[in-house]
C-alpha cells in the first residue's frame, strides 16, 4: 500500500521531535480559548516540547504528554505533577478520559509486550498500572462512547489506516471504515448517535461522520484546507477542528501554519476561531473541551536556536 510508509509517522509523539530542524529546539505554550470572548489566554510557556491537552471531567486540570509521561496542569498553568502510569512510560499524544471521568485511555508502546508500535491501555483516572486492551499495533486511541462501553481508535492493519471499535473490557476489534487511504481521529458525539472522523477518501483531508456501526458516512467539511480532528463540544452542536493552510495530503506534521475553526454540526458552516499560528501535530490531537463547553485547550509552538 503506497500510503503506509508515510502514515506510520502520524500519531506518534516522537514524530514531532524528528521534524524539528537541525540546530533548533522547541518552545511550547499551552493556551485556553474562550468561545464567548473569542480570545486565547496563554497559561504555560516552557522551553521544551509537550503536546495534546485533555481537560479532566471535573475541570480540575489539563493533561498533557511529554517525553512519554503524562503531566497534570491546572487551568491557570500550575504544575500538578505527573500522573502515574506504572510500567507504561512511552505515552504518545492520543489519550483521554471517559465521559464519566473515571477512566483514562492511553496510547503507548510497550517493549515488554513483544508487540510493535503503539497500543491502547486503560487506567483509573487517578493513575496506576494500565491494562492493555489492543493486541495489535499500531493502535491509537481517540474516543469513547457516552455509556463507556465502546472505544474507537485509528489503527494500521494490512498496510491501511482505518477506524476500529472495541469493547472497553477488551476483546475482538471491529473495523468501521474500509476506504483506501487514511481514516483517523474517531470521536463520539455526546448523544452517541455519530462518530466523527477525518478522512482522505476524496483526495483531500476532510471531516466526516458515520453511525456507530460504520454505516451512512457523511462529509462535513468541503474546503481547500487539510482539516483534522473534530472535537465535539459538550452541547453536541459544534466541533473545534484544526486546519492546515497548505494541503498536507494524508500527513499531520508538526511545524506548519494552522488555525483552529468551529464547525456547526447542523448547518456544516465553519468559522475561524484563531489566526494562523505555528503548530500541527501535538496542538489539539485529542478532546480538550472544558466540562461546561465554554473553553478548550490547545498548544502553540515556536523554534529557537539550540544553546551550545
WOKA-V114780 format. One record per residue. N is the residue number from 0. SS is DSSP state (alpha for helix, beta for strand, coil for the rest). PSI is psi in whole degrees, -180 to 180 (* if undefined). Layout:
BEGIN
n=N ss=SS psi=PSI
n=N ss=SS psi=PSI
END
This chain:
BEGIN
n=0 ss=coil psi=126
n=1 ss=coil psi=-22
n=2 ss=coil psi=-24
n=3 ss=alpha psi=-45
n=4 ss=alpha psi=-31
n=5 ss=alpha psi=-46
n=6 ss=alpha psi=-26
n=7 ss=coil psi=-14
n=8 ss=coil psi=-8
n=9 ss=coil psi=-56
n=10 ss=coil psi=-10
n=11 ss=coil psi=136
n=12 ss=coil psi=-28
n=13 ss=alpha psi=-13
n=14 ss=alpha psi=-44
n=15 ss=alpha psi=-44
n=16 ss=alpha psi=-38
n=17 ss=alpha psi=-18
n=18 ss=coil psi=1
n=19 ss=coil psi=129
n=20 ss=coil psi=149
n=21 ss=coil psi=138
n=22 ss=coil psi=3
n=23 ss=beta psi=154
n=24 ss=beta psi=167
n=25 ss=beta psi=141
n=26 ss=beta psi=126
n=27 ss=beta psi=138
n=28 ss=beta psi=130
n=29 ss=beta psi=128
n=30 ss=beta psi=150
n=31 ss=beta psi=124
n=32 ss=beta psi=127
n=33 ss=beta psi=119
n=34 ss=coil psi=-36
n=35 ss=coil psi=-47
n=36 ss=coil psi=-15
n=37 ss=coil psi=36
n=38 ss=beta psi=146
n=39 ss=beta psi=142
n=40 ss=beta psi=125
n=41 ss=beta psi=125
n=42 ss=beta psi=-17
n=43 ss=beta psi=132
n=44 ss=beta psi=125
n=45 ss=beta psi=153
n=46 ss=coil psi=68
n=47 ss=coil psi=176
n=48 ss=coil psi=121
n=49 ss=coil psi=166
n=50 ss=beta psi=165
n=51 ss=beta psi=70
n=52 ss=beta psi=134
n=53 ss=beta psi=157
n=54 ss=beta psi=127
n=55 ss=coil psi=151
n=56 ss=coil psi=-29
n=57 ss=coil psi=-1
n=58 ss=coil psi=6
n=59 ss=coil psi=-24
n=60 ss=coil psi=165
n=61 ss=beta psi=150
n=62 ss=beta psi=125
n=63 ss=beta psi=162
n=64 ss=beta psi=146
n=65 ss=beta psi=126
n=66 ss=coil psi=39
n=67 ss=beta psi=-5
n=68 ss=beta psi=160
n=69 ss=beta psi=130
n=70 ss=beta psi=143
n=71 ss=beta psi=130
n=72 ss=beta psi=133
n=73 ss=coil psi=159
n=74 ss=coil psi=-11
n=75 ss=coil psi=2
n=76 ss=coil psi=4
n=77 ss=coil psi=142
n=78 ss=beta psi=126
n=79 ss=beta psi=9
n=80 ss=beta psi=174
n=81 ss=beta psi=136
n=82 ss=beta psi=125
n=83 ss=coil psi=130
n=84 ss=coil psi=29
n=85 ss=coil psi=-129
n=86 ss=coil psi=-6
n=87 ss=coil psi=104
n=88 ss=coil psi=20
n=89 ss=coil psi=44
n=90 ss=beta psi=136
n=91 ss=coil psi=-165
n=92 ss=coil psi=24
n=93 ss=coil psi=90
n=94 ss=coil psi=160
n=95 ss=beta psi=169
n=96 ss=beta psi=154
n=97 ss=coil psi=162
n=98 ss=coil psi=-32
n=99 ss=coil psi=-3
n=100 ss=coil psi=5
n=101 ss=coil psi=-23
n=102 ss=beta psi=140
n=103 ss=beta psi=135
n=104 ss=beta psi=134
n=105 ss=beta psi=141
n=106 ss=beta psi=129
n=107 ss=beta psi=149
n=108 ss=coil psi=160
n=109 ss=coil psi=92
n=110 ss=alpha psi=-30
n=111 ss=alpha psi=-16
n=112 ss=alpha psi=-21
n=113 ss=coil psi=7
n=114 ss=coil psi=132
n=115 ss=coil psi=141
n=116 ss=coil psi=-179
n=117 ss=coil psi=140
n=118 ss=beta psi=167
n=119 ss=beta psi=135
n=120 ss=beta psi=160
n=121 ss=beta psi=151
n=122 ss=beta psi=157
n=123 ss=beta psi=144
n=124 ss=coil psi=-19
n=125 ss=coil psi=-4
n=126 ss=coil psi=174
n=127 ss=coil psi=-158
n=128 ss=coil psi=115
n=129 ss=coil psi=152
n=130 ss=beta psi=126
n=131 ss=beta psi=136
n=132 ss=coil psi=-41
n=133 ss=coil psi=146
n=134 ss=coil psi=4
n=135 ss=coil psi=149
n=136 ss=coil psi=161
n=137 ss=coil psi=142
n=138 ss=beta psi=134
n=139 ss=beta psi=116
n=140 ss=beta psi=145
n=141 ss=beta psi=-25
n=142 ss=beta psi=164
n=143 ss=beta psi=144
n=144 ss=coil psi=153
n=145 ss=coil psi=-31
n=146 ss=coil psi=-1
n=147 ss=coil psi=8
n=148 ss=coil psi=-20
n=149 ss=beta psi=135
n=150 ss=beta psi=153
n=151 ss=beta psi=148
n=152 ss=beta psi=164
n=153 ss=beta psi=136
n=154 ss=beta psi=147
n=155 ss=beta psi=121
n=156 ss=beta psi=131
n=157 ss=coil psi=41
n=158 ss=coil psi=26
n=159 ss=beta psi=139
n=160 ss=beta psi=126
n=161 ss=beta psi=174
n=162 ss=beta psi=133
n=163 ss=beta psi=158
n=164 ss=beta psi=153
n=165 ss=beta psi=146
n=166 ss=beta psi=138
n=167 ss=coil psi=-6
n=168 ss=coil psi=-2
n=169 ss=coil psi=177
n=170 ss=coil psi=-156
n=171 ss=coil psi=139
n=172 ss=coil psi=147
n=173 ss=beta psi=123
n=174 ss=beta psi=126
n=175 ss=coil psi=-24
n=176 ss=coil psi=150
n=177 ss=coil psi=7
n=178 ss=coil psi=152
n=179 ss=coil psi=148
n=180 ss=coil psi=-175
n=181 ss=coil psi=129
n=182 ss=beta psi=127
n=183 ss=beta psi=172
n=184 ss=beta psi=38
n=185 ss=beta psi=138
n=186 ss=beta psi=132
n=187 ss=beta psi=145
n=188 ss=coil psi=154
n=189 ss=coil psi=-24
n=190 ss=coil psi=-2
n=191 ss=coil psi=6
n=192 ss=coil psi=-24
n=193 ss=coil psi=155
n=194 ss=beta psi=122
n=195 ss=beta psi=145
n=196 ss=beta psi=167
n=197 ss=beta psi=145
n=198 ss=beta psi=147
n=199 ss=coil psi=15
n=200 ss=coil psi=-21
n=201 ss=coil psi=1
n=202 ss=coil psi=3
n=203 ss=coil psi=135
n=204 ss=coil psi=118
n=205 ss=beta psi=166
n=206 ss=beta psi=137
n=207 ss=beta psi=169
n=208 ss=beta psi=159
n=209 ss=beta psi=168
n=210 ss=coil psi=159
n=211 ss=coil psi=-19
n=212 ss=coil psi=6
n=213 ss=coil psi=0
n=214 ss=coil psi=167
n=215 ss=coil psi=51
n=216 ss=coil psi=137
n=217 ss=beta psi=127
n=218 ss=beta psi=139
n=219 ss=coil psi=-27
n=220 ss=coil psi=154
n=221 ss=coil psi=16
n=222 ss=coil psi=-169
n=223 ss=coil psi=0
n=224 ss=coil psi=163
n=225 ss=beta psi=111
n=226 ss=beta psi=133
n=227 ss=beta psi=160
n=228 ss=beta psi=79
n=229 ss=beta psi=111
n=230 ss=beta psi=116
n=231 ss=beta psi=128
n=232 ss=coil psi=144
n=233 ss=coil psi=-24
n=234 ss=coil psi=-8
n=235 ss=coil psi=8
n=236 ss=coil psi=-25
n=237 ss=beta psi=168
n=238 ss=beta psi=140
n=239 ss=beta psi=136
n=240 ss=beta psi=160
n=241 ss=beta psi=132
n=242 ss=beta psi=129
n=243 ss=beta psi=134
n=244 ss=coil psi=-32
n=245 ss=coil psi=142
n=246 ss=coil psi=126
n=247 ss=coil psi=14
n=248 ss=coil psi=-123
n=249 ss=coil psi=9
n=250 ss=coil psi=149
n=251 ss=coil psi=68
n=252 ss=coil psi=162
n=253 ss=coil psi=151
n=254 ss=coil psi=48
n=255 ss=beta psi=168
n=256 ss=beta psi=122
n=257 ss=beta psi=167
n=258 ss=beta psi=157
n=259 ss=beta psi=140
n=260 ss=beta psi=160
n=261 ss=beta psi=121
n=262 ss=beta psi=123
n=263 ss=beta psi=121
n=264 ss=coil psi=-8
n=265 ss=coil psi=-53
n=266 ss=coil psi=-19
n=267 ss=coil psi=12
n=268 ss=coil psi=149
n=269 ss=beta psi=141
n=270 ss=beta psi=147
n=271 ss=beta psi=141
n=272 ss=coil psi=-43
n=273 ss=coil psi=162
n=274 ss=coil psi=171
n=275 ss=coil psi=141
n=276 ss=beta psi=168
n=277 ss=beta psi=113
n=278 ss=beta psi=-145
n=279 ss=coil psi=-122
n=280 ss=coil psi=125
n=281 ss=coil psi=-17
n=282 ss=coil psi=-47
n=283 ss=coil psi=58
n=284 ss=coil psi=-26
n=285 ss=coil psi=166
n=286 ss=coil psi=130
n=287 ss=coil psi=21
n=288 ss=beta psi=146
n=289 ss=coil psi=157
n=290 ss=coil psi=-34
n=291 ss=coil psi=-1
n=292 ss=coil psi=13
n=293 ss=coil psi=-17
n=294 ss=beta psi=163
n=295 ss=beta psi=162
n=296 ss=beta psi=150
n=297 ss=beta psi=173
n=298 ss=beta psi=135
n=299 ss=beta psi=158
n=300 ss=beta psi=157
n=301 ss=beta psi=161
n=302 ss=beta psi=147
n=303 ss=beta psi=158
n=304 ss=beta psi=138
n=305 ss=coil psi=142
n=306 ss=coil psi=142
n=307 ss=coil psi=*
END
